[in-house]
Amino acid sequence: MIDQAVYRKVAQKIDSFRKDMIEFQKSITAIRALSPTSGGEGEWDKVAWIKAFLQKKGLNRIEQIDAPDARAKMGKRPSLIVRIPGKSHQRTVWIMAHTDVVPEGDLKLWETDPFEVVEKDGKLFGRGTEDNQQSLTSGVFTALAFHELNIQPEYDLALLLVADEETGSEFGLSYILKHHADMFGKDDIILVPDAGEPDSSMIEVAEKGIVWIKFVTKGKQCHASLPGQGINAFRAASNLVVRLAKLYEIFDARSDVFAPPTSTFEPTKKEANVPNVNTIPGEDVFYLDCRLLPEYRVEQLFSEIRKICDGVEKEFSVSIEYETTQKEDAAPATPVEAPVVQKLKQGIKAVYN
């Protein structure tokens, strides 16, 4: 059961941080923490700012884990661990968030500067304010509430602020699990406040598998006025994009645990092919974002994709190669009866009644 007196003190303290949390969001949003894969320098500056902020507030039990990455600033991708000692050390309650953000995309589609927070109608707008800085901010100020009130949590509390979540986690959580797995205990509770509803009516206990696939279609370049002398890779690739929609029919299982309840297969990024209008491209590159329900394996997906590619190759006399740029099978779902889920339900009930 929740100690109501402690809960009220911590909740009131967190509420008192409202202006501080907004300023915190403004400061970290202004630091463009993009993965080198997305054309950025990584998370170094953002993590350095957060670390200095925490130390200034008196939170000094901080560990930094640096994953080597020659492409990034300082050649490193930093992740932070911030600890608040509890009454018992039998387990640690982890709150995990990530420090990197996705690219801002076409600036013409933004009404404001994406790296300058705008407060409007009780919401904060800016790149990363929701994904994932709302989690990061809530975790930081929860820890600060315990620290400033000098209240020991029942168990050790730790923030895990990881790098590289948006482009595969190789230099973030995957690196930590590979080199520092012993810092997690079998009885630990791990919260990842990365998705949900504004009223906390949804608790996510499972995630789909993820596969990002790069398709390269090769034909023969020629002048657009003489199409018979070439093979239009763009046309063939466009046909392939349409045919890949058949994956929705093949992998048609449904599960109400997920939203949406089906696997998804969506064409997303497309690379430039030719720089001028009057050239038929001999090569075309696009990407497919796939999210698979746990009952499906990546190998099944590749088998069906190969069949679809074979059909396009035959009809258009092109060659099609594909490769994964990210691949993770779905992890086992957390049982609804698990202690972490039940404790979270109790907490949500205490806050929202």
Residue pairs with C-beta under 8 A, 6 or more apart in sequence:
1 346
2 346
2 347
2 350
4 350
6 151
7 350
9 149
9 151
10 142
10 145
10 146
10 149
10 151
11 351
13 145
13 148
13 149
14 141
14 142
14 145
17 141
17 144
17 145
20 141
21 137
21 141
22 117
22 119
22 124
24 53
24 137
24 140
24 141
25 117
25 124
25 126
25 129
25 133
25 137
26 116
26 117
26 126
27 49
27 53
28 46
28 49
28 50
28 99
28 128
28 133
28 136
28 137
29 115
29 116
29 117
29 126
29 127
29 128
29 129
29 133
30 115
30 116
30 117
31 45
31 46
31 49
31 115
32 40
32 41
32 101
32 115
33 40
33 42
33 43
33 45
33 46
33 99
33 100
33 101
33 128
34 40
34 41
34 42
34 100
34 101
34 102
34 103
35 42
35 100
35 164
35 166
35 167
36 42
36 69
36 71
36 72
37 167
37 168
38 102
38 103
38 166
38 167
39 103
40 103
41 72
41 73
42 69
42 71
42 72
42 73
42 76
42 77
42 100
42 163
43 72
43 77
43 78
43 99
43 100
43 163
43 164
44 72
44 73
44 74
44 76
44 77
44 78
45 73
46 99
47 64
47 78
47 79
47 80
47 99
47 161
47 163
48 78
50 80
50 99
50 136
50 140
50 161
51 62
51 64
51 80
53 140
54 62
54 82
54 140
55 62
57 144
57 147
57 148
58 147
59 82
59 84
59 143
59 144
59 147
61 82
61 83
61 84
61 85
62 80
62 81
62 82
62 83
63 80
63 81
63 83
64 78
64 79
64 80
64 81
65 78
65 79
65 80
65 81
65 175
65 176
65 179
65 180
66 76
66 77
66 78
66 79
67 76
67 77
67 78
67 79
67 163
67 164
67 170
67 171
67 172
67 175
68 75
68 76
68 77
69 75
69 76
69 77
69 171
72 171
77 163
77 164
77 171
77 172
77 175
78 163
79 99
79 160
79 161
79 162
79 163
79 172
79 173
79 175
79 176
80 99
80 159
80 160
80 161
81 158
81 159
81 160
81 161
81 183
82 140
82 143
82 158
82 159
82 161
83 156
83 157
83 158
83 159
84 143
84 146
84 147
84 152
84 153
84 156
84 157
84 158
85 152
85 156
86 92
86 93
86 152
86 153
86 154
86 155
86 156
86 157
87 152
87 153
87 154
87 155
88 154
88 155
88 156
89 155
89 156
90 155
90 187
91 155
91 156
91 185
91 187
91 188
91 189
92 155
92 156
92 157
92 158
92 184
92 185
92 188
92 189
93 153
93 155
93 156
93 157
93 158
93 188
93 189
93 191
94 158
94 159
94 160
94 184
94 188
94 189
94 190
94 191
95 135
95 138
95 139
95 142
95 157
95 158
95 159
95 160
95 191
95 193
96 135
96 139
96 159
96 160
96 161
96 162
96 173
96 190
96 191
96 192
97 132
97 133
97 135
97 136
97 139
97 159
97 160
97 161
97 162
97 192
97 193
97 194
98 132
98 136
98 161
98 162
98 163
98 164
98 165
98 166
98 172
99 132
99 136
99 161
99 162
99 163
100 163
100 164
100 165
100 166
100 167
100 172
101 127
101 128
101 131
101 132
101 133
101 166
102 127
102 128
102 131
102 166
104 110
104 114
104 115
104 127
107 114
112 118
112 125
112 126
113 126
114 126
114 127
115 126
115 127
116 126
117 124
117 125
117 126
117 129
118 124
118 125
118 126
119 125
131 194
132 165
132 194
134 193
135 192
135 193
135 194
136 161
138 193
139 159
139 161
139 193
140 159
142 157
143 157
143 159
145 151
146 152
146 153
146 157
155 189
160 176
162 169
162 172
162 173
162 176
163 171
163 172
164 170
164 171
164 172
164 173
164 175
165 172
165 173
167 326
168 174
168 325
168 326
169 175
176 183
184 190
189 339
189 340
189 343
190 340
191 340
191 344
194 204
195 202
195 204
196 202
196 203
196 204
199 352
200 348
200 351
200 352
202 259
203 341
203 344
203 345
203 348
205 257
205 333
205 334
205 335
205 336
205 338
205 341
206 257
206 258
206 294
206 330
206 331
206 333
206 334
207 330
207 331
208 258
208 263
208 264
208 291
208 292
208 293
208 294
208 330
209 291
209 292
209 293
209 294
209 296
209 297
209 298
209 328
209 329
209 330
210 289
210 290
210 291
210 292
210 326
210 327
210 328
211 290
211 291
211 292
211 298
211 301
211 324
211 326
211 327
211 328
212 287
212 288
212 289
212 290
212 324
212 325
212 326
212 327
213 287
213 288
213 290
213 305
213 322
213 323
213 324
213 325
214 285
214 286
214 287
214 322
214 323
214 324
214 325
215 237
215 240
215 285
215 286
215 287
215 288
215 309
215 320
215 321
215 322
216 283
216 284
216 285
216 320
216 321
216 322
217 233
217 234
217 236
217 237
217 240
217 283
217 284
217 285
217 312
217 318
217 319
217 320
218 233
218 282
218 283
218 318
218 319
218 320
218 321
219 230
219 231
219 232
219 233
219 236
219 280
219 281
219 282
219 283
219 284
219 316
219 317
219 318
220 229
220 230
220 231
220 233
220 282
221 230
221 274
221 279
221 280
221 281
221 282
221 283
222 229
222 230
222 279
222 280
222 282
223 229
223 230
223 278
223 279
223 280
224 277
224 278
224 279
224 280
225 278
227 280
230 280
230 282
231 282
231 316
231 317
231 318
232 280
232 281
232 316
233 273
233 281
233 282
233 283
233 284
233 318
234 273
234 280
234 281
234 284
235 316
236 284
236 312
236 315
236 316
236 318
236 320
237 284
237 285
237 286
239 312
239 315
239 316
240 308
240 309
240 312
240 320
241 267
241 286
243 308
243 311
243 312
244 265
244 267
244 288
244 305
244 308
245 265
246 308
247 263
247 265
247 290
247 301
247 304
247 305
247 308
248 262
248 263
248 264
248 265
250 304
251 262
251 263
251 265
251 292
251 293
251 296
251 300
251 301
251 304
252 262
253 262
253 263
253 293
253 295
253 296
254 261
254 262
255 261
255 293
255 294
257 333
258 293
262 293
263 290
263 291
263 292
263 293
263 296
264 289
264 290
264 291
265 288
265 289
265 290
266 288
266 289
266 290
267 286
267 287
267 288
267 289
268 286
268 287
268 288
268 289
269 286
269 287
270 285
270 286
270 287
271 284
271 285
271 286
273 281
273 283
273 284
273 285
274 280
274 281
287 325
290 301
292 298
292 301
292 329
292 330
293 330
294 330
294 332
294 333
297 329
298 324
298 327
298 329
305 322
309 320
309 322
312 318
312 320
313 319
313 320
334 340
334 341
335 341
